[in-house]
Amino acid sequence: MFSYLIRRILQMVVVLWVVSVLVFVMMSFTGDPTYMMVPLDATPDDIAHARQLLGLDKPYPVQYGIFLQNVLKGDFGRSFMFRQPS
């Protein structure tokens, strides 16, 4: 019984990790959210600054690490469109 429980817990951890990777990848395919946050007449410097504030200037593995840390803390970030906590 104990080995069954351990096996199921390990399966759950693997499934949750795979789901987190899929969510992260799908969110990165949706496009650059900085264009929703900056005005239409924003300069390239404004766009670069917004990307830096959001952490989108970092490599994908670093972004995923930050994403995973925040999710484990229960922090799902702010809505890019409505600028409210998710």
C-alpha positions in Angstrom: 0.0 0.0 0.0 2.8 2.4 0.9 4.6 1.8 -2.4 1.4 2.4 -4.3 1.0 5.7 -2.6 4.6 6.8 -3.3 4.2 5.8 -6.9 1.0 7.8 -7.3 2.6 10.8 -5.7 5.5 10.6 -8.0 3.2 10.3 -11.0 1.3 13.4 -9.8 4.5 15.4 -9.5 5.5 14.4 -13.1 2.1 15.3 -14.5 2.1 18.7 -12.7 5.6 19.4 -14.1 4.5 18.5 -17.7 1.4 20.6 -17.4 3.5 23.6 -16.1 5.9 23.2 -19.1 3.0 23.1 -21.5 1.3 26.1 -20.0 4.6 28.1 -20.1 5.3 27.1 -23.7 1.7 27.9 -24.8 1.9 31.3 -23.1 5.2 32.1 -24.9 3.5 31.3 -28.3 0.7 33.8 -27.7 3.0 36.7 -28.7 4.7 39.5 -27.0 2.5 41.0 -24.2 4.5 44.2 -24.2 2.6 45.5 -27.2 -0.6 45.3 -25.2 0.9 47.4 -22.4 2.7 50.2 -24.2 0.9 52.9 -26.2 0.7 52.5 -30.0 3.2 55.4 -30.5 5.8 53.8 -28.1 9.4 54.1 -29.1 11.7 51.0 -29.4 13.3 52.1 -26.1 9.9 52.1 -24.4 9.2 48.6 -25.6 12.6 47.4 -24.5 12.1 48.9 -21.1 8.6 47.3 -20.8 10.2 43.9 -21.8 12.8 44.4 -19.1 10.3 45.2 -16.4 8.3 42.0 -17.3 11.5 39.9 -17.4 10.9 39.0 -21.1 14.4 39.9 -22.0 15.8 36.9 -20.1 16.4 33.5 -21.8 13.4 31.0 -21.7 15.0 28.7 -19.1 15.4 31.6 -16.7 11.9 32.8 -17.4 10.5 29.3 -16.8 12.5 29.1 -13.5 10.9 32.4 -12.4 7.5 31.3 -13.5 7.8 28.0 -11.5 9.0 29.8 -8.4 6.1 32.2 -8.5 3.6 29.4 -9.2 4.9 27.4 -6.2 4.4 30.5 -4.1 0.8 30.9 -5.4 1.7 34.1 -7.3 0.2 33.8 -10.8 1.3 37.3 -11.8 -0.7 40.2 -13.2 -3.0 40.2 -16.1 -1.3 41.9 -19.1 -4.6 43.2 -20.4 -6.4 44.3 -17.3 -3.3 45.0 -15.1 -4.9 43.2 -12.1 -3.5 40.3 -10.1 -4.6 36.9 -11.6 
